[in-house]
Amino acid sequence: MSMLHRQIVFGMRLIGQFPSSGSQTRLDLVESEHALIVEAIAEQNAPRAYEAMFEHLSKSRRRLLGFDAVPDWSRQRPTTPHGETVR
């Protein structure tokens, strides 16, 4: 997780999400969102990974923009290699 932590901090600083002395609380939130994604992937639980990633992207967009925006991709559901909708 420490490598993930460094990547999150680097990315957030790049986009100006928080200054160098930034918000540990916000970083903790993002790290916990990432941990849920990683756990679901490790368990090979595609629906749970999808939901965790969807939530993370939605919350990230809200943090960056300050409001909810509905992207085109939010209406699309991922599919398995066999073309089945993941849910």
PDB file with one MODEL, atoms N, CA, C and O in Angstrom:
MODEL        1
ATOM      1  N   MET A   1       0.808  -1.205   0.000  1.00  0.00           N
ATOM      2  CA  MET A   1       0.000   0.000   0.000  1.00  0.00           C
ATOM      3  C   MET A   1       0.850   1.268   0.000  1.00  0.00           C
ATOM      4  O   MET A   1       0.374   2.316  -0.435  1.00  0.00           O
ATOM      5  N   SER A   2       2.090   1.202   0.473  1.00  0.00           N
ATOM      6  CA  SER A   2       2.891   2.424   0.510  1.00  0.00           C
ATOM      7  C   SER A   2       3.187   2.929  -0.899  1.00  0.00           C
ATOM      8  O   SER A   2       3.260   4.138  -1.118  1.00  0.00           O
ATOM      9  N   MET A   3       3.359   2.015  -1.860  1.00  0.00           N
ATOM     10  CA  MET A   3       3.583   2.450  -3.234  1.00  0.00           C
ATOM     11  C   MET A   3       2.320   3.122  -3.776  1.00  0.00           C
ATOM     12  O   MET A   3       2.401   4.136  -4.469  1.00  0.00           O
ATOM     13  N   LEU A   4       1.171   2.562  -3.464  1.00  0.00           N
ATOM     14  CA  LEU A   4      -0.098   3.150  -3.863  1.00  0.00           C
ATOM     15  C   LEU A   4      -0.252   4.529  -3.234  1.00  0.00           C
ATOM     16  O   LEU A   4      -0.696   5.471  -3.890  1.00  0.00           O
ATOM     17  N   HIS A   5       0.114   4.642  -1.976  1.00  0.00           N
ATOM     18  CA  HIS A   5       0.049   5.916  -1.264  1.00  0.00           C
ATOM     19  C   HIS A   5       0.877   6.972  -1.994  1.00  0.00           C
ATOM     20  O   HIS A   5       0.408   8.090  -2.209  1.00  0.00           O
ATOM     21  N   ARG A   6       2.097   6.624  -2.372  1.00  0.00           N
ATOM     22  CA  ARG A   6       2.972   7.578  -3.073  1.00  0.00           C
ATOM     23  C   ARG A   6       2.380   7.984  -4.416  1.00  0.00           C
ATOM     24  O   ARG A   6       2.461   9.152  -4.798  1.00  0.00           O
ATOM     25  N   GLN A   7       1.786   7.037  -5.136  1.00  0.00           N
ATOM     26  CA  GLN A   7       1.184   7.339  -6.435  1.00  0.00           C
ATOM     27  C   GLN A   7      -0.009   8.281  -6.285  1.00  0.00           C
ATOM     28  O   GLN A   7      -0.189   9.198  -7.086  1.00  0.00           O
ATOM     29  N   ILE A   8      -0.810   8.052  -5.267  1.00  0.00           N
ATOM     30  CA  ILE A   8      -1.961   8.919  -5.027  1.00  0.00           C
ATOM     31  C   ILE A   8      -1.496  10.332  -4.718  1.00  0.00           C
ATOM     32  O   ILE A   8      -1.999  11.297  -5.296  1.00  0.00           O
ATOM     33  N   VAL A   9      -0.545  10.455  -3.817  1.00  0.00           N
ATOM     34  CA  VAL A   9      -0.026  11.772  -3.444  1.00  0.00           C
ATOM     35  C   VAL A   9       0.551  12.478  -4.666  1.00  0.00           C
ATOM     36  O   VAL A   9       0.274  13.655  -4.893  1.00  0.00           O
ATOM     37  N   PHE A  10       1.347  11.768  -5.445  1.00  0.00           N
ATOM     38  CA  PHE A  10       1.955  12.356  -6.639  1.00  0.00           C
ATOM     39  C   PHE A  10       0.876  12.861  -7.600  1.00  0.00           C
ATOM     40  O   PHE A  10       0.938  13.996  -8.071  1.00  0.00           O
ATOM     41  N   GLY A  11      -0.099  12.021  -7.882  1.00  0.00           N
ATOM     42  CA  GLY A  11      -1.160  12.400  -8.809  1.00  0.00           C
ATOM     43  C   GLY A  11      -1.978  13.578  -8.315  1.00  0.00           C
ATOM     44  O   GLY A  11      -2.313  14.472  -9.093  1.00  0.00           O
ATOM     45  N   MET A  12      -2.300  13.588  -7.034  1.00  0.00           N
ATOM     46  CA  MET A  12      -3.100  14.679  -6.491  1.00  0.00           C
ATOM     47  C   MET A  12      -2.319  15.986  -6.479  1.00  0.00           C
ATOM     48  O   MET A  12      -2.893  17.053  -6.701  1.00  0.00           O
ATOM     49  N   ARG A  13      -1.044  15.914  -6.227  1.00  0.00           N
ATOM     50  CA  ARG A  13      -0.224  17.132  -6.280  1.00  0.00           C
ATOM     51  C   ARG A  13      -0.127  17.643  -7.708  1.00  0.00           C
ATOM     52  O   ARG A  13      -0.144  18.850  -7.947  1.00  0.00           O
ATOM     53  N   LEU A  14      -0.025  16.716  -8.656  1.00  0.00           N
ATOM     54  CA  LEU A  14       0.061  17.094 -10.062  1.00  0.00           C
ATOM     55  C   LEU A  14      -1.145  17.908 -10.495  1.00  0.00           C
ATOM     56  O   LEU A  14      -1.001  18.904 -11.204  1.00  0.00           O
ATOM     57  N   ILE A  15      -2.317  17.496 -10.081  1.00  0.00           N
ATOM     58  CA  ILE A  15      -3.526  18.199 -10.495  1.00  0.00           C
ATOM     59  C   ILE A  15      -3.934  19.291  -9.510  1.00  0.00           C
ATOM     60  O   ILE A  15      -4.970  19.932  -9.687  1.00  0.00           O
ATOM     61  N   GLY A  16      -3.131  19.503  -8.483  1.00  0.00           N
ATOM     62  CA  GLY A  16      -3.413  20.573  -7.534  1.00  0.00           C
ATOM     63  C   GLY A  16      -4.521  20.254  -6.558  1.00  0.00           C
ATOM     64  O   GLY A  16      -5.134  21.160  -5.994  1.00  0.00           O
ATOM     65  N   GLN A  17      -4.782  18.986  -6.353  1.00  0.00           N
ATOM     66  CA  GLN A  17      -5.839  18.586  -5.426  1.00  0.00           C
ATOM     67  C   GLN A  17      -5.540  19.062  -4.009  1.00  0.00           C
ATOM     68  O   GLN A  17      -6.438  19.499  -3.290  1.00  0.00           O
ATOM     69  N   PHE A  18      -4.284  18.973  -3.619  1.00  0.00           N
ATOM     70  CA  PHE A  18      -3.905  19.539  -2.338  1.00  0.00           C
ATOM     71  C   PHE A  18      -2.431  19.901  -2.367  1.00  0.00           C
ATOM     72  O   PHE A  18      -1.660  19.273  -3.092  1.00  0.00           O
ATOM     73  N   PRO A  19      -2.026  20.892  -1.600  1.00  0.00           N
ATOM     74  CA  PRO A  19      -0.625  21.300  -1.567  1.00  0.00           C
ATOM     75  C   PRO A  19       0.241  20.253  -0.866  1.00  0.00           C
ATOM     76  O   PRO A  19      -0.265  19.278  -0.312  1.00  0.00           O
ATOM     77  N   SER A  20       1.556  20.476  -0.903  1.00  0.00           N
ATOM     78  CA  SER A  20       2.498  19.534  -0.295  1.00  0.00           C
ATOM     79  C   SER A  20       2.162  19.222   1.155  1.00  0.00           C
ATOM     80  O   SER A  20       2.333  18.088   1.602  1.00  0.00           O
ATOM     81  N   SER A  21       1.695  20.200   1.878  1.00  0.00           N
ATOM     82  CA  SER A  21       1.341  19.978   3.281  1.00  0.00           C
ATOM     83  C   SER A  21      -0.100  19.489   3.411  1.00  0.00           C
ATOM     84  O   SER A  21      -0.656  19.449   4.509  1.00  0.00           O
ATOM     85  N   GLY A  22      -0.690  19.121   2.288  1.00  0.00           N
ATOM     86  CA  GLY A  22      -2.101  18.811   2.085  1.00  0.00           C
ATOM     87  C   GLY A  22      -2.858  18.029   3.121  1.00  0.00           C
ATOM     88  O   GLY A  22      -2.353  17.703   4.195  1.00  0.00           O
ATOM     89  N   SER A  23      -4.049  17.749   2.771  1.00  0.00           N
ATOM     90  CA  SER A  23      -5.024  17.132   3.654  1.00  0.00           C
ATOM     91  C   SER A  23      -4.821  15.630   3.782  1.00  0.00           C
ATOM     92  O   SER A  23      -5.038  14.885   2.826  1.00  0.00           O
ATOM     93  N   GLN A  24      -4.412  15.192   4.945  1.00  0.00           N
ATOM     94  CA  GLN A  24      -4.227  13.763   5.190  1.00  0.00           C
ATOM     95  C   GLN A  24      -5.576  13.050   5.170  1.00  0.00           C
ATOM     96  O   GLN A  24      -5.667  11.894   4.755  1.00  0.00           O
ATOM     97  N   THR A  25      -6.619  13.742   5.617  1.00  0.00           N
ATOM     98  CA  THR A  25      -7.948  13.140   5.625  1.00  0.00           C
ATOM     99  C   THR A  25      -8.391  12.790   4.217  1.00  0.00           C
ATOM    100  O   THR A  25      -8.887  11.690   3.977  1.00  0.00           O
ATOM    101  N   ARG A  26      -8.216  13.716   3.283  1.00  0.00           N
ATOM    102  CA  ARG A  26      -8.600  13.458   1.898  1.00  0.00           C
ATOM    103  C   ARG A  26      -7.770  12.321   1.322  1.00  0.00           C
ATOM    104  O   ARG A  26      -8.290  11.453   0.621  1.00  0.00           O
ATOM    105  N   LEU A  27      -6.492  12.331   1.621  1.00  0.00           N
ATOM    106  CA  LEU A  27      -5.610  11.269   1.143  1.00  0.00           C
ATOM    107  C   LEU A  27      -6.046   9.920   1.707  1.00  0.00           C
ATOM    108  O   LEU A  27      -6.049   8.916   0.994  1.00  0.00           O
ATOM    109  N   ASP A  28      -6.411   9.898   2.979  1.00  0.00           N
ATOM    110  CA  ASP A  28      -6.887   8.658   3.601  1.00  0.00           C
ATOM    111  C   ASP A  28      -8.155   8.147   2.915  1.00  0.00           C
ATOM    112  O   ASP A  28      -8.315   6.944   2.711  1.00  0.00           O
ATOM    113  N   LEU A  29      -9.055   9.070   2.560  1.00  0.00           N
ATOM    114  CA  LEU A  29     -10.279   8.681   1.863  1.00  0.00           C
ATOM    115  C   LEU A  29      -9.964   8.033   0.519  1.00  0.00           C
ATOM    116  O   LEU A  29     -10.500   6.976   0.186  1.00  0.00           O
ATOM    117  N   VAL A  30      -9.094   8.676  -0.243  1.00  0.00           N
ATOM    118  CA  VAL A  30      -8.729   8.155  -1.563  1.00  0.00           C
ATOM    119  C   VAL A  30      -8.031   6.810  -1.426  1.00  0.00           C
ATOM    120  O   VAL A  30      -8.298   5.880  -2.188  1.00  0.00           O
ATOM    121  N   GLU A  31      -7.148   6.716  -0.462  1.00  0.00           N
ATOM    122  CA  GLU A  31      -6.429   5.454  -0.262  1.00  0.00           C
ATOM    123  C   GLU A  31      -7.395   4.330   0.115  1.00  0.00           C
ATOM    124  O   GLU A  31      -7.230   3.197  -0.335  1.00  0.00           O
ATOM    125  N   SER A  32      -8.392   4.631   0.929  1.00  0.00           N
ATOM    126  CA  SER A  32      -9.353   3.590   1.308  1.00  0.00           C
ATOM    127  C   SER A  32     -10.217   3.188   0.112  1.00  0.00           C
ATOM    128  O   SER A  32     -10.583   2.020  -0.019  1.00  0.00           O
ATOM    129  N   GLU A  33     -10.545   4.141  -0.759  1.00  0.00           N
ATOM    130  CA  GLU A  33     -11.283   3.814  -1.982  1.00  0.00           C
ATOM    131  C   GLU A  33     -10.447   2.891  -2.863  1.00  0.00           C
ATOM    132  O   GLU A  33     -10.958   1.913  -3.409  1.00  0.00           O
ATOM    133  N   HIS A  34      -9.175   3.203  -2.996  1.00  0.00           N
ATOM    134  CA  HIS A  34      -8.278   2.361  -3.795  1.00  0.00           C
ATOM    135  C   HIS A  34      -8.151   0.970  -3.183  1.00  0.00           C
ATOM    136  O   HIS A  34      -8.113  -0.027  -3.905  1.00  0.00           O
ATOM    137  N   ALA A  35      -8.087   0.902  -1.865  1.00  0.00           N
ATOM    138  CA  ALA A  35      -7.959  -0.396  -1.197  1.00  0.00           C
ATOM    139  C   ALA A  35      -9.165  -1.286  -1.494  1.00  0.00           C
ATOM    140  O   ALA A  35      -9.012  -2.491  -1.694  1.00  0.00           O
ATOM    141  N   LEU A  36     -10.366  -0.697  -1.526  1.00  0.00           N
ATOM    142  CA  LEU A  36     -11.567  -1.476  -1.850  1.00  0.00           C
ATOM    143  C   LEU A  36     -11.492  -2.037  -3.267  1.00  0.00           C
ATOM    144  O   LEU A  36     -11.897  -3.173  -3.517  1.00  0.00           O
ATOM    145  N   ILE A  37     -10.974  -1.238  -4.185  1.00  0.00           N
ATOM    146  CA  ILE A  37     -10.818  -1.685  -5.577  1.00  0.00           C
ATOM    147  C   ILE A  37      -9.827  -2.836  -5.647  1.00  0.00           C
ATOM    148  O   ILE A  37     -10.096  -3.865  -6.266  1.00  0.00           O
ATOM    149  N   VAL A  38      -8.678  -2.650  -5.005  1.00  0.00           N
ATOM    150  CA  VAL A  38      -7.630  -3.677  -5.026  1.00  0.00           C
ATOM    151  C   VAL A  38      -8.128  -4.976  -4.393  1.00  0.00           C
ATOM    152  O   VAL A  38      -7.871  -6.058  -4.920  1.00  0.00           O
ATOM    153  N   GLU A  39      -8.834  -4.879  -3.275  1.00  0.00           N
ATOM    154  CA  GLU A  39      -9.359  -6.074  -2.606  1.00  0.00           C
ATOM    155  C   GLU A  39     -10.321  -6.840  -3.512  1.00  0.00           C
ATOM    156  O   GLU A  39     -10.255  -8.066  -3.610  1.00  0.00           O
ATOM    157  N   ALA A  40     -11.208  -6.109  -4.167  1.00  0.00           N
ATOM    158  CA  ALA A  40     -12.178  -6.765  -5.050  1.00  0.00           C
ATOM    159  C   ALA A  40     -11.482  -7.450  -6.220  1.00  0.00           C
ATOM    160  O   ALA A  40     -11.862  -8.554  -6.613  1.00  0.00           O
ATOM    161  N   ILE A  41     -10.471  -6.802  -6.773  1.00  0.00           N
ATOM    162  CA  ILE A  41      -9.717  -7.406  -7.875  1.00  0.00           C
ATOM    163  C   ILE A  41      -8.983  -8.647  -7.384  1.00  0.00           C
ATOM    164  O   ILE A  41      -8.987  -9.681  -8.052  1.00  0.00           O
ATOM    165  N   ALA A  42      -8.355  -8.542  -6.218  1.00  0.00           N
ATOM    166  CA  ALA A  42      -7.622  -9.685  -5.659  1.00  0.00           C
ATOM    167  C   ALA A  42      -8.549 -10.879  -5.425  1.00  0.00           C
ATOM    168  O   ALA A  42      -8.137 -12.030  -5.566  1.00  0.00           O
ATOM    169  N   GLU A  43      -9.795 -10.596  -5.069  1.00  0.00           N
ATOM    170  CA  GLU A  43     -10.786 -11.653  -4.844  1.00  0.00           C
ATOM    171  C   GLU A  43     -11.443 -12.109  -6.148  1.00  0.00           C
ATOM    172  O   GLU A  43     -12.279 -13.013  -6.151  1.00  0.00           O
ATOM    173  N   GLN A  44     -11.057 -11.475  -7.248  1.00  0.00           N
ATOM    174  CA  GLN A  44     -11.632 -11.756  -8.568  1.00  0.00           C
ATOM    175  C   GLN A  44     -13.148 -11.570  -8.567  1.00  0.00           C
ATOM    176  O   GLN A  44     -13.893 -12.336  -9.177  1.00  0.00           O
ATOM    177  N   ASN A  45     -13.570 -10.534  -7.866  1.00  0.00           N
ATOM    178  CA  ASN A  45     -14.989 -10.211  -7.759  1.00  0.00           C
ATOM    179  C   ASN A  45     -15.270  -9.017  -8.674  1.00  0.00           C
ATOM    180  O   ASN A  45     -15.224  -7.866  -8.239  1.00  0.00           O
ATOM    181  N   ALA A  46     -15.560  -9.302  -9.940  1.00  0.00           N
ATOM    182  CA  ALA A  46     -15.746  -8.244 -10.933  1.00  0.00           C
ATOM    183  C   ALA A  46     -16.869  -7.267 -10.587  1.00  0.00           C
ATOM    184  O   ALA A  46     -16.665  -6.059 -10.713  1.00  0.00           O
ATOM    185  N   PRO A  47     -18.037  -7.729 -10.160  1.00  0.00           N
ATOM    186  CA  PRO A  47     -19.093  -6.768  -9.829  1.00  0.00           C
ATOM    187  C   PRO A  47     -18.680  -5.823  -8.694  1.00  0.00           C
ATOM    188  O   PRO A  47     -18.941  -4.621  -8.752  1.00  0.00           O
ATOM    189  N   ARG A  48     -18.039  -6.374  -7.675  1.00  0.00           N
ATOM    190  CA  ARG A  48     -17.603  -5.538  -6.550  1.00  0.00           C
ATOM    191  C   ARG A  48     -16.501  -4.569  -6.986  1.00  0.00           C
ATOM    192  O   ARG A  48     -16.488  -3.416  -6.554  1.00  0.00           O
ATOM    193  N   ALA A  49     -15.579  -5.027  -7.837  1.00  0.00           N
ATOM    194  CA  ALA A  49     -14.514  -4.156  -8.344  1.00  0.00           C
ATOM    195  C   ALA A  49     -15.109  -3.028  -9.178  1.00  0.00           C
ATOM    196  O   ALA A  49     -14.690  -1.876  -9.074  1.00  0.00           O
ATOM    197  N   TYR A  50     -16.088  -3.374 -10.003  1.00  0.00           N
ATOM    198  CA  TYR A  50     -16.755  -2.360 -10.826  1.00  0.00           C
ATOM    199  C   TYR A  50     -17.410  -1.305  -9.942  1.00  0.00           C
ATOM    200  O   TYR A  50     -17.224  -0.107 -10.156  1.00  0.00           O
ATOM    201  N   GLU A  51     -18.166  -1.744  -8.961  1.00  0.00           N
ATOM    202  CA  GLU A  51     -18.855  -0.807  -8.069  1.00  0.00           C
ATOM    203  C   GLU A  51     -17.864   0.061  -7.303  1.00  0.00           C
ATOM    204  O   GLU A  51     -18.075   1.265  -7.162  1.00  0.00           O
ATOM    205  N   ALA A  52     -16.789  -0.539  -6.810  1.00  0.00           N
ATOM    206  CA  ALA A  52     -15.778   0.226  -6.069  1.00  0.00           C
ATOM    207  C   ALA A  52     -15.114   1.255  -6.974  1.00  0.00           C
ATOM    208  O   ALA A  52     -14.872   2.388  -6.558  1.00  0.00           O
ATOM    209  N   MET A  53     -14.819   0.864  -8.210  1.00  0.00           N
ATOM    210  CA  MET A  53     -14.189   1.792  -9.149  1.00  0.00           C
ATOM    211  C   MET A  53     -15.161   2.892  -9.546  1.00  0.00           C
ATOM    212  O   MET A  53     -14.782   4.061  -9.626  1.00  0.00           O
ATOM    213  N   PHE A  54     -16.409   2.523  -9.793  1.00  0.00           N
ATOM    214  CA  PHE A  54     -17.426   3.506 -10.144  1.00  0.00           C
ATOM    215  C   PHE A  54     -17.576   4.539  -9.026  1.00  0.00           C
ATOM    216  O   PHE A  54     -17.610   5.742  -9.281  1.00  0.00           O
ATOM    217  N   GLU A  55     -17.667   4.055  -7.786  1.00  0.00           N
ATOM    218  CA  GLU A  55     -17.782   4.959  -6.637  1.00  0.00           C
ATOM    219  C   GLU A  55     -16.560   5.867  -6.528  1.00  0.00           C
ATOM    220  O   GLU A  55     -16.688   7.068  -6.292  1.00  0.00           O
ATOM    221  N   HIS A  56     -15.377   5.284  -6.702  1.00  0.00           N
ATOM    222  CA  HIS A  56     -14.150   6.069  -6.608  1.00  0.00           C
ATOM    223  C   HIS A  56     -14.121   7.167  -7.668  1.00  0.00           C
ATOM    224  O   HIS A  56     -13.808   8.317  -7.360  1.00  0.00           O
ATOM    225  N   LEU A  57     -14.445   6.822  -8.910  1.00  0.00           N
ATOM    226  CA  LEU A  57     -14.430   7.822  -9.979  1.00  0.00           C
ATOM    227  C   LEU A  57     -15.484   8.898  -9.744  1.00  0.00           C
ATOM    228  O   LEU A  57     -15.233  10.075 -10.001  1.00  0.00           O
ATOM    229  N   SER A  58     -16.647   8.512  -9.264  1.00  0.00           N
ATOM    230  CA  SER A  58     -17.699   9.485  -8.968  1.00  0.00           C
ATOM    231  C   SER A  58     -17.262  10.442  -7.866  1.00  0.00           C
ATOM    232  O   SER A  58     -17.441  11.655  -7.975  1.00  0.00           O
ATOM    233  N   LYS A  59     -16.692   9.886  -6.809  1.00  0.00           N
ATOM    234  CA  LYS A  59     -16.231  10.723  -5.697  1.00  0.00           C
ATOM    235  C   LYS A  59     -15.052  11.595  -6.113  1.00  0.00           C
ATOM    236  O   LYS A  59     -14.947  12.745  -5.687  1.00  0.00           O
ATOM    237  N   SER A  60     -14.164  11.051  -6.942  1.00  0.00           N
ATOM    238  CA  SER A  60     -13.018  11.833  -7.422  1.00  0.00           C
ATOM    239  C   SER A  60     -13.494  13.014  -8.253  1.00  0.00           C
ATOM    240  O   SER A  60     -13.001  14.131  -8.100  1.00  0.00           O
ATOM    241  N   ARG A  61     -14.455  12.759  -9.132  1.00  0.00           N
ATOM    242  CA  ARG A  61     -15.010  13.827  -9.963  1.00  0.00           C
ATOM    243  C   ARG A  61     -15.636  14.903  -9.074  1.00  0.00           C
ATOM    244  O   ARG A  61     -15.453  16.098  -9.306  1.00  0.00           O
ATOM    245  N   ARG A  62     -16.378  14.463  -8.054  1.00  0.00           N
ATOM    246  CA  ARG A  62     -17.002  15.397  -7.121  1.00  0.00           C
ATOM    247  C   ARG A  62     -15.942  16.219  -6.388  1.00  0.00           C
ATOM    248  O   ARG A  62     -16.102  17.426  -6.205  1.00  0.00           O
ATOM    249  N   ARG A  63     -14.846  15.550  -5.964  1.00  0.00           N
ATOM    250  CA  ARG A  63     -13.776  16.263  -5.258  1.00  0.00           C
ATOM    251  C   ARG A  63     -13.103  17.280  -6.167  1.00  0.00           C
ATOM    252  O   ARG A  63     -12.772  18.383  -5.734  1.00  0.00           O
ATOM    253  N   LEU A  64     -12.901  16.910  -7.428  1.00  0.00           N
ATOM    254  CA  LEU A  64     -12.209  17.797  -8.362  1.00  0.00           C
ATOM    255  C   LEU A  64     -13.088  18.934  -8.853  1.00  0.00           C
ATOM    256  O   LEU A  64     -12.644  20.081  -8.916  1.00  0.00           O
ATOM    257  N   LEU A  65     -14.335  18.624  -9.204  1.00  0.00           N
ATOM    258  CA  LEU A  65     -15.218  19.615  -9.800  1.00  0.00           C
ATOM    259  C   LEU A  65     -16.108  20.318  -8.791  1.00  0.00           C
ATOM    260  O   LEU A  65     -16.590  21.423  -9.041  1.00  0.00           O
ATOM    261  N   GLY A  66     -16.324  19.682  -7.660  1.00  0.00           N
ATOM    262  CA  GLY A  66     -17.184  20.276  -6.648  1.00  0.00           C
ATOM    263  C   GLY A  66     -18.664  20.012  -6.884  1.00  0.00           C
ATOM    264  O   GLY A  66     -19.512  20.522  -6.152  1.00  0.00           O
ATOM    265  N   PHE A  67     -18.979  19.216  -7.907  1.00  0.00           N
ATOM    266  CA  PHE A  67     -20.369  18.865  -8.170  1.00  0.00           C
ATOM    267  C   PHE A  67     -20.401  17.550  -8.938  1.00  0.00           C
ATOM    268  O   PHE A  67     -19.383  17.083  -9.449  1.00  0.00           O
ATOM    269  N   ASP A  68     -21.589  16.967  -9.008  1.00  0.00           N
ATOM    270  CA  ASP A  68     -21.751  15.719  -9.755  1.00  0.00           C
ATOM    271  C   ASP A  68     -21.970  16.038 -11.225  1.00  0.00           C
ATOM    272  O   ASP A  68     -22.785  16.892 -11.573  1.00  0.00           O
ATOM    273  N   ALA A  69     -21.248  15.355 -12.066  1.00  0.00           N
ATOM    274  CA  ALA A  69     -21.447  15.441 -13.506  1.00  0.00           C
ATOM    275  C   ALA A  69     -21.681  14.015 -13.978  1.00  0.00           C
ATOM    276  O   ALA A  69     -20.980  13.095 -13.559  1.00  0.00           O
ATOM    277  N   VAL A  70     -22.641  13.836 -14.828  1.00  0.00           N
ATOM    278  CA  VAL A  70     -22.933  12.486 -15.297  1.00  0.00           C
ATOM    279  C   VAL A  70     -22.197  12.255 -16.612  1.00  0.00           C
ATOM    280  O   VAL A  70     -22.584  12.795 -17.648  1.00  0.00           O
ATOM    281  N   PRO A  71     -21.139  11.454 -16.568  1.00  0.00           N
ATOM    282  CA  PRO A  71     -20.388  11.179 -17.793  1.00  0.00           C
ATOM    283  C   PRO A  71     -21.095  10.116 -18.628  1.00  0.00           C
ATOM    284  O   PRO A  71     -21.921   9.362 -18.113  1.00  0.00           O
ATOM    285  N   ASP A  72     -20.770  10.060 -19.908  1.00  0.00           N
ATOM    286  CA  ASP A  72     -21.359   9.051 -20.786  1.00  0.00           C
ATOM    287  C   ASP A  72     -21.062   7.648 -20.294  1.00  0.00           C
ATOM    288  O   ASP A  72     -21.908   6.759 -20.392  1.00  0.00           O
ATOM    289  N   TRP A  73     -19.848   7.439 -19.760  1.00  0.00           N
ATOM    290  CA  TRP A  73     -19.467   6.089 -19.352  1.00  0.00           C
ATOM    291  C   TRP A  73     -20.269   5.581 -18.167  1.00  0.00           C
ATOM    292  O   TRP A  73     -20.275   4.380 -17.897  1.00  0.00           O
ATOM    293  N   SER A  74     -20.944   6.469 -17.459  1.00  0.00           N
ATOM    294  CA  SER A  74     -21.692   6.011 -16.285  1.00  0.00           C
ATOM    295  C   SER A  74     -22.911   5.185 -16.680  1.00  0.00           C
ATOM    296  O   SER A  74     -23.428   4.418 -15.868  1.00  0.00           O
ATOM    297  N   ARG A  75     -23.369   5.333 -17.913  1.00  0.00           N
ATOM    298  CA  ARG A  75     -24.526   4.573 -18.362  1.00  0.00           C
ATOM    299  C   ARG A  75     -24.138   3.228 -18.953  1.00  0.00           C
ATOM    300  O   ARG A  75     -24.997   2.384 -19.208  1.00  0.00           O
ATOM    301  N   GLN A  76     -22.865   3.033 -19.167  1.00  0.00           N
ATOM    302  CA  GLN A  76     -22.404   1.791 -19.762  1.00  0.00           C
ATOM    303  C   GLN A  76     -21.998   0.820 -18.666  1.00  0.00           C
ATOM    304  O   GLN A  76     -21.396   1.215 -17.668  1.00  0.00           O
ATOM    305  N   ARG A  77     -22.325  -0.429 -18.851  1.00  0.00           N
ATOM    306  CA  ARG A  77     -21.939  -1.457 -17.894  1.00  0.00           C
ATOM    307  C   ARG A  77     -20.826  -2.276 -18.517  1.00  0.00           C
ATOM    308  O   ARG A  77     -20.856  -2.533 -19.721  1.00  0.00           O
ATOM    309  N   PRO A  78     -19.858  -2.688 -17.742  1.00  0.00           N
ATOM    310  CA  PRO A  78     -18.777  -3.514 -18.291  1.00  0.00           C
ATOM    311  C   PRO A  78     -19.310  -4.891 -18.678  1.00  0.00           C
ATOM    312  O   PRO A  78     -20.322  -5.359 -18.156  1.00  0.00           O
ATOM    313  N   THR A  79     -18.608  -5.513 -19.594  1.00  0.00           N
ATOM    314  CA  THR A  79     -18.995  -6.856 -20.010  1.00  0.00           C
ATOM    315  C   THR A  79     -17.844  -7.822 -19.781  1.00  0.00           C
ATOM    316  O   THR A  79     -16.679  -7.428 -19.721  1.00  0.00           O
ATOM    317  N   THR A  80     -18.192  -9.082 -19.657  1.00  0.00           N
ATOM    318  CA  THR A  80     -17.188 -10.137 -19.517  1.00  0.00           C
ATOM    319  C   THR A  80     -16.622 -10.435 -20.901  1.00  0.00           C
ATOM    320  O   THR A  80     -17.163  -9.953 -21.896  1.00  0.00           O
ATOM    321  N   PRO A  81     -15.545 -11.220 -20.991  1.00  0.00           N
ATOM    322  CA  PRO A  81     -15.021 -11.602 -22.305  1.00  0.00           C
ATOM    323  C   PRO A  81     -16.063 -12.334 -23.160  1.00  0.00           C
ATOM    324  O   PRO A  81     -15.919 -12.419 -24.379  1.00  0.00           O
ATOM    325  N   HIS A  82     -17.113 -12.862 -22.515  1.00  0.00           N
ATOM    326  CA  HIS A  82     -18.169 -13.576 -23.236  1.00  0.00           C
ATOM    327  C   HIS A  82     -19.324 -12.655 -23.614  1.00  0.00           C
ATOM    328  O   HIS A  82     -20.336 -13.115 -24.142  1.00  0.00           O
ATOM    329  N   GLY A  83     -19.180 -11.356 -23.348  1.00  0.00           N
ATOM    330  CA  GLY A  83     -20.212 -10.394 -23.717  1.00  0.00           C
ATOM    331  C   GLY A  83     -21.347 -10.250 -22.727  1.00  0.00           C
ATOM    332  O   GLY A  83     -22.337  -9.580 -23.021  1.00  0.00           O
ATOM    333  N   GLU A  84     -21.229 -10.862 -21.559  1.00  0.00           N
ATOM    334  CA  GLU A  84     -22.270 -10.756 -20.540  1.00  0.00           C
ATOM    335  C   GLU A  84     -22.066  -9.479 -19.735  1.00  0.00           C
ATOM    336  O   GLU A  84     -20.933  -9.116 -19.416  1.00  0.00           O
ATOM    337  N   THR A  85     -23.150  -8.805 -19.409  1.00  0.00           N
ATOM    338  CA  THR A  85     -23.062  -7.585 -18.622  1.00  0.00           C
ATOM    339  C   THR A  85     -22.688  -7.922 -17.186  1.00  0.00           C
ATOM    340  O   THR A  85     -23.260  -8.826 -16.577  1.00  0.00           O
ATOM    341  N   VAL A  86     -21.718  -7.182 -16.654  1.00  0.00           N
ATOM    342  CA  VAL A  86     -21.283  -7.378 -15.270  1.00  0.00           C
ATOM    343  C   VAL A  86     -22.186  -6.556 -14.378  1.00  0.00           C
ATOM    344  O   VAL A  86     -22.427  -5.379 -14.647  1.00  0.00           O
ATOM    345  N   ARG A  87     -22.686  -7.163 -13.324  1.00  0.00           N
ATOM    346  CA  ARG A  87     -23.477  -6.425 -12.332  1.00  0.00           C
ATOM    347  C   ARG A  87     -23.500  -7.173 -11.054  1.00  0.00           C
ATOM    348  O   ARG A  87     -24.113  -6.723 -10.086  1.00  0.00           O
TER     349      ARG A  87
ENDMDL
END
